[in-house]
Amino acid sequence: MNADEATSSIFRPAGNPGSPRRGAGADFGRNGENGLPSRNTVPLRPRTLKDLFRWKFALGRRKEEPAVPSSEVPDYEASTVSPNQERLRNPPKKDRFQITWIGHATFLIQVGGRNLLTDPIYSECCSPVYLPNLKRMAPPGVPFDQLPDIDGVLISHDHYDHLDRATIRRLGAKPHYFFPLGITSWFERMRFENCHEADWGDVLPFGGLNIHCVPAQHFSGRGVFDRNRTLWCGWIIEYAGRKVYFAGDSGYSPLFAEIGRDYGPIDCALIPIGAYSPRWFMHPVHVDPREAVRIHLDVRARQSIASHWGTFRLTDEPLAEPPIYLKKVLYEEGLSQEDFISLRFGETLIV
């Protein structure tokens, strides 16, 4: 059974022999053996509410040196380009991937005659109610009404900046939705049928593509009482022997070397570089640019594109800092600036 055939029911792929399936109601935050990631686990839990209050409100909260001197970080101004509509309407017809950054973790990926969106969010705020401090700081790189017909949507986890109800409603029931374990009930409440739930290690055939669900080190939850009740993941899109890796959202872990071993080399990796400060609080669940470069090397990516920055102000680092920090790390590591790039909103790259 493939995704094109699954038009009337939720698709639940079979698990690996000996691996228990988990869905809504399971706790995905427990440690694996020897403190290393195991199937459906992460080695580090997110910080506690006490830590959160100390970060946000405590007068004596920990101070950290900025990753880049403030004198080297300009005031933030979103860098945008008008999307190339001719390219969007006529992507490469062979085995090339065409990738357009819309903003945050939202990319339009076009390959093999299919149009895919990752973690789409077009809302003006990334929270269940409007909060001015979480408002969008840059317009979507491709306006919603200029998107091509969307065939598939890849969801990495259920946080509001990655699973946006208003955007999903606008996309409607026509696309096929791919998401990790436990999120099925959310889509059932939307009354969508083209839904495909996956565990780490599962592969979902979709119209000539193979979509692999791969591990990440993160957490989940949309409220106070549902922490880690659903899984989180990254995705690898494979077509004609070429691969694009969407890392979703993650802290750094040895699991990236495992992904490189099992799936590499990767033709292009979409790796988060923002929402990392303060490090004492964020490091288990969000990489900084230095760790993002480690992921680039671990997964054996030929090229990487920065994601998860410049769209929403989620953490303490200046909005303009992540790509500057990234360039600094690439220089220090002796890598080309072209190895790991930051696209402008609306910019398209063919790989």
N, C-alpha and C positions, 0 to 999 in steps of 0.2 A: 504494500500500500504506500503510495507516495502522496505528497501534499496536494497535487492536482486532483487526486481522487477523493481526498478527505473534505467533502463539501457538506456533509450532513451531520458530523459528529466531532467531538473533541478527539484529537489524535494523541494517544499515549503510547510511545514506543516502548518496546520491551527492554527491561534492564539487562545489564550484564549478569551472567550466571553467578549466583552467590552474593550479589549486591542487592540489599533491600531497597525497594522503591520508597520514596518519601514524597508526600504531598502536603497540602495545607494541614496544619496541626502538628507537623514535625518541627523540631528545633534543629536548625542547620548550623548553629554556632559552636558546636563542641569541637574539642581538639582531636586531631588524628593521633595515631600512634607515634611515639617519640617526638611529639610536638611538630611533626611535619604534616603538610596537607594530605588528607586522604579523601576518598570520594564523598562529596557533599559536606566537607568540613573546611574550616580555616584554622590556622594555628594561633591567631590572635583575635581576641574579642574587642569590639569597639569600647571606647572609654565609657565610664559610668555617667549618670546624670549629675553626680557630684562634680566630676571633672568638667562637664559641660558648663555648669554654673560658675565654677572657678574661672574657666576660660572667658566667659561672656561678662560676668558681673563682679567677680571678686576683686577688691582693690589690690590685693597682694598677688595677683596672678603672675605666672612665670613670664619673664621677658626673654626674647630671643633676638639674636643679631639677624638683620635682614640678609637674605641670600645674595642680594645685589644691593650695593650702596644706593641710598635714596637719590643721590645726585645723578645716578646713571639711569634712573627710571623716569621717563617723561609722564606727564599727565595722560590719562587714558583717553584715546579717541579711536573708536572702532574703525578698522580698516576694511572697507567694503568695495566690491566691484559689482557691476551689473552682470547677472548670470548670462552666460552665452546660450541663448535660447536655441540657436541652430544646433549646438552640441547636445543640449538636453533632449531635443527632439530626435536627433540622429546620432546616437552613441556608436562607438565602434562595433562592427558586426562580427568580428572574429573573437579571439580569446582575450582581448584587452579589457581591463576594468576602467571605467570612467567614474571618478570620485569627486563629488562636489560638497564643500563644507557649508552647511546651513547655519550652524551655530551650536555651541555646547557640545553634546555628544551626538548631535543629529547630522548624519551624512546621507546624501543620495548616492547610492552605489548602483551603477548600471553595467550589466554584463549579460551576455548570452540572451539578449532580448528581454531581460527582466529588469524591472526598476524596484530597488529595495531602499527602505528608510531604516536607519538605526535610531533607537530611542527618540522618536520624534517629539519635539515640544515647540509649539507655536504660540503658547500662551504668553501673556505679558508678565506673569509672575509664576515662580516655581514653588507654589505652596497651595494648600487646599483653600485658603482664603487670601485675599489680596494683602500683601505686606510690602510696604514701600522699600524696605531694605532688601527684598528678594525680587525686585522688578527687573525686567530685561534691560540690559545695558547696550545692546546692539540689535538691530532689526534682523529677522531671518534672512539669510543670504539668498534664498530663493523664496519669493512670496508664495503663499499657499496656492493661490490660483494659477501660478505658473509652473507648478509641479507637473511632471508627466503622470500618466496613470500609474498608480502604485500597485505592484503585484505582491510584495511581501514587506513585512515590518518585523524587525528584530528588536526584541526588548531584552536588556541585560539584567534588570532587576526592578523592583517596584517603587523606588523612591520617586518623589513628585517631579524631580527634574529629569527623570528618565522614563517614567510611565505617566503621561499627562492625559487625563481623562478628556479634556476639551479637544485636544488634537486627535485622539483616537476616535472620538465621536465624529469629527469632521472627515476623517478618512473613511469611516463607515465600515460596513461588513464585507465589502468586496475584497480587500486585500487578505492575504494569508498572514496570520500573526504567529510568530515564533517566540517562545518565552520559556524560562526555566521552571522547575517544579514548584507547584503550589499556587501559581497565578491563574490557573484555569477558572476558578470560581469567580474571579474578578471579570473575566471576559464572558463567562456565562451570564453574569448579571447584565452585561451589555447586549446579550442575546446574539452574540456573534458565533458563527459555526465554523469558519475557516481557521481553526485554532490548533496549535501544535505545541504540546508541552514536552520539554526535553530535560534529561538528566545529564550531568557531566559525562562526556564520552559518547553520547548518542550522536548519530548522524541522520539527518532528515533529507531525503531526496526531494528536490523541488524544481520541476520544469527544466531538467538538464543540469541543475546545480546540486552540489552536496553541501549541506549546511551543518557544520559540526558545532556542538555545544561543548565549550571548554571551560576549565576552572578559572575562578578569580578569587581574590582575598578581599571580601567586603562584608556587608551585612544588609539586612532588609527590614522593612517596616514602614507603614504609612500612618501609624498612630502610636499611642503610648503603650498599648498592650499587645502589639503584634510583632515585636522584635524577633527577627530570624524565623518567622513562620513560613517564609518562602525562600527559595534558592536564588542565587545570583550567578552570573556566568559571563563569559565572553563568547564570541562566535567567529568561526572561520568559514568563509565562503569560498568554495572550491569550484572551479570551472575549467575544463580542458587542461588540467594539470597545473593551473595557476591558482594562487591563494591570496585572499585578503583577510586580515585578522582584525576584528573589532574587539578591543580589549574591554570595552564597557567602562567600569569603574573599579579600582583595585588598589590595595596596598601592595608593597613589594614582597615577593615570596619566592622560594625555590621552585614553585610550580611553573614559573615562566621558562625555566630551563627544561622542564619536562615537556612543555608545549613545543619548544624548539626542537627537542629530540623527536617527539612523536609526529609533528606536523611540518617542521621546517624543511627547507628554507621557505620563508614567507615573502611573497612579492611586494606586499605593502601592508604595514601595520598601522592601525589608528589607535594611538596611545594617549591617555590623559596626561596633561602636564600641569593642571591647575587645581585649586582648592586644597592646598597643602600646608598652610600655616595657621596656627602654630604647629610645629612638627611634633612636640610632645603629645599633642592631642590627636593629630591627623594621621600620623605615620602608619598605624595599623591598616587604614582603609583607603588612603589616598596617597599616591606616589607624588614626589616632586620631580622636577625636570632631570635631576641627576639619576634618580631611580628609573625614570622613564627611558633614559638612554640605556640603562642596564637591561631593561625589558627589550628594547630594540635589538641589543646584542644577544640576549638570551634566546629570543625566538628566531634568531637568524633572519631578520628582515633585511631585504635589499634596500628598502626605503620605508620611512615612517612619516606619518602626518600627525601633528599635535591636535588633540581634542580636549574638551572639558576645561575651557578657559575663555575669558573675555566676554562671556554672554551674561552670566549672573554673578553677582558679588556674594560668594558663599562663605569665604573665610578671610583671614587677615591680610594676606599678601596683596600688594597693589595690583590692580587689574592688568596693568601693562607689564608686570614683572615676568610672568612665566616664559614668554618667548625670548626675552633677553637672557634670562637664566639658562634656558636651553642652549642658546648660542654659546654662552660661556662654557658650559659643560662639554659641548661638542669640540670646541677649541682645545680644552684641557685634555680631552681624551684622544686628540689627534684624528678626529673624524671630520669628514667634509660637512659643511653646512647644508649641502644638498642631501645628505643621508637622512636627515630628520628635519622636516620643514614645517612651518606654520603657514597655512593657507589664509588668505583674506576671506571674509564672509562673501559667499557667492562664487568663489574661485573654484575652477575645475582642473583636475589633474588626470591624465591618462597614464596608466601603468600597465 
